């Protein structure tokens, strides 16, 4: 079981939320738990980050201003 936990702990996470405190707090908790995490607060920044350094997982706020999924 330990190798699986070690492999999971190296997964990078992109946190996307327009509420800055929520995004930063979640990224901090994930980092403290051993997951490399970064937080962004706009859809444009999220797309740029995901393109520049693709994360293994994305935690995404569903009601972000500026982009509703129809683009």
C-alpha positions as CSV (number, residue, x, y, z in Angstrom):
1,X,0.0,0.0,0.0
2,X,2.9,2.4,0.7
3,X,4.0,2.7,-2.9
4,X,0.5,3.7,-4.0
5,X,0.4,6.4,-1.3
6,X,3.8,7.7,-2.3
7,X,2.7,7.8,-6.0
8,X,-0.5,9.6,-5.1
9,X,1.3,12.1,-3.0
10,X,3.4,13.3,-5.9
11,X,0.3,14.3,-7.9
12,X,0.1,18.0,-8.7
13,X,-3.2,19.9,-8.2
14,X,-4.5,23.1,-9.7
15,X,-7.1,24.8,-7.5
16,X,-9.4,27.2,-9.4
17,X,-11.8,29.4,-7.4
18,X,-12.7,33.0,-7.7
19,X,-12.9,33.3,-3.9
20,X,-9.2,34.0,-3.2
21,X,-9.3,32.8,0.4
22,X,-10.9,29.5,-0.5
23,X,-8.4,28.8,-3.3
24,X,-5.4,29.7,-1.2
25,X,-6.6,27.8,1.8
26,X,-7.3,24.6,-0.2
27,X,-3.9,24.8,-2.0
28,X,-2.2,25.3,1.4
29,X,-3.9,22.3,2.9
30,X,-3.1,20.1,-0.1
31,X,0.5,21.2,0.0
32,X,0.8,20.5,3.7
33,X,-0.6,17.0,3.0
34,X,2.1,16.4,0.5
35,X,0.5,17.4,-2.8
36,X,2.2,20.1,-4.9
37,X,-0.7,22.5,-5.3
38,X,-1.2,26.0,-6.8
39,X,-4.2,28.3,-6.7
40,X,-5.6,30.6,-9.4
41,X,-8.6,32.8,-9.2
42,X,-9.6,33.4,-12.9
43,X,-10.5,31.2,-15.8
44,X,-7.9,32.9,-18.0
45,X,-5.2,32.3,-15.4
46,X,-6.4,28.7,-14.9
47,X,-6.2,28.0,-18.7
48,X,-2.7,29.5,-18.8
49,X,-1.5,27.5,-15.8
50,X,-2.9,24.3,-17.1
51,X,-1.3,24.8,-20.5
52,X,2.1,25.9,-19.2
53,X,2.3,23.2,-16.5
54,X,-0.4,20.6,-16.8
55,X,-1.6,19.4,-13.4
56,X,-2.5,15.8,-12.6
57,X,-5.8,17.0,-11.1
58,X,-7.9,20.2,-11.1
59,X,-10.3,21.2,-8.3
60,X,-12.6,23.6,-10.1
61,X,-15.3,26.0,-8.9
62,X,-18.3,25.5,-11.2
63,X,-19.6,29.1,-11.1
64,X,-16.6,31.1,-12.2
65,X,-17.3,34.6,-13.7
66,X,-16.3,35.2,-17.3
67,X,-16.6,31.6,-18.7
68,X,-19.6,29.4,-18.4
69,X,-18.5,26.4,-20.5
70,X,-20.2,27.4,-23.7
71,X,-17.1,28.9,-25.2
